[in-house]
């Protein structure tokens, strides 16, 4: 399930898997320390819940995309302020910015 998380980097997936391993160890210890059936059942339920609640923290790709979008906005504002550029030249330059943004985002998603 962790490996199927969209936009998660390998490092984010590895961190989530480490959290699962930690939850498994904690659950096993709780089961070993239980002194009756109810205690075992509670430890099992809590352990399963802890394991199921682990999700990769997906931030790296989204942060990169936001940075690209911010840079594109700044560049387009700069293009609008270019002296002696015609409207057509500005539109063409902005189209190149959009193309670069799309290419960069596609690279991030690979």
N, C-alpha and C positions, 0 to 999 in steps of 0.2 A: 504494500500500500504506500509506503514512504517513497519507494522508487517511482511511483506513478504520479507524484505530486508535480503539477505543472509549474514551470518557472523556478523550481528549486535547483540550486546549484549542487554539484557533487558534495561540496563541503557542508552545505545546509542539510543534505540527506544524511551524511555521515554523522553530523551532530545529533540529528533526531534518532538515528539508530543507536548512538551511544546512550541517549536518554532512555530508550527502550531497554537496553542491556541493564542500565542502572535500576529501572523499575522492576525488571525480572529478578535481579539480585535482592532488592528490597522485599519483594513479594515472597521469594523463597525463604528468606530469613524470618519473615513474619509467620510463615507456615510452620517452619521448624520450631519456632518459639511458642506456638499455640499448644495449649494443654488439653483441649477438648475439641469435639467435632464442630461446635459452633464457632470456636476460635479459628479453626482451619477454614471453615466456610467463609467467615468474615475476611480473613487474610487473602483467600483466593479471590473473592469478589473485589476487594480493594485493589489487589494486584492487577486483575484483568482491567478494571476501570482505569488505573494509572497507565497501563500499557496502551489502551485504546485512546487515551487522551493525548498521547504524544503525536505531534504534527511538526513537520519541518517549519522553521521560521523562514519564510520566503521574503527576502528583502533586497538582496544584491541586484538581481536583474531589474526589479522595479526602480531601485535607486538609480541604476545606470540609465534606464529609459527616461526618467524624470530629468536627469542631468542633460541628456541629449535634447529633450524638449525645451528646457530652459535656455540652452545654448542656441537653439534654432530661433527662439523668440527674440533673443538679444541680437542675433545676426540679422534677422528680418528688420528689426528696428533700426539697426545700423544701415542697412540697405536703403530704407526709406529716407534716411538723412543724407544720402550720397548726393553731393551737389553735381549739377549738370547731367544727371542720369535721367533718361526719359522714363515715362511710365512703363513702356514696353521693356526697357532694359531692367527696370526694377522687378517686374513680373517674372522675367526670365531668370534673374538671379535668385529670386525667392523659390522658383520651381526647382532650381539646383539644390537649394537648401533642403526643400522637402524630399528630394530624391536621396540626398545624403542621410537624412533622418531615417527614411524607410530602410535604406541599406544597413545603417547602424543597428536599428532595431531587429532586423532580420538576422544579423550576425549574433546579437545577444541571445536570440531565441534558439539558435542552433545548439 
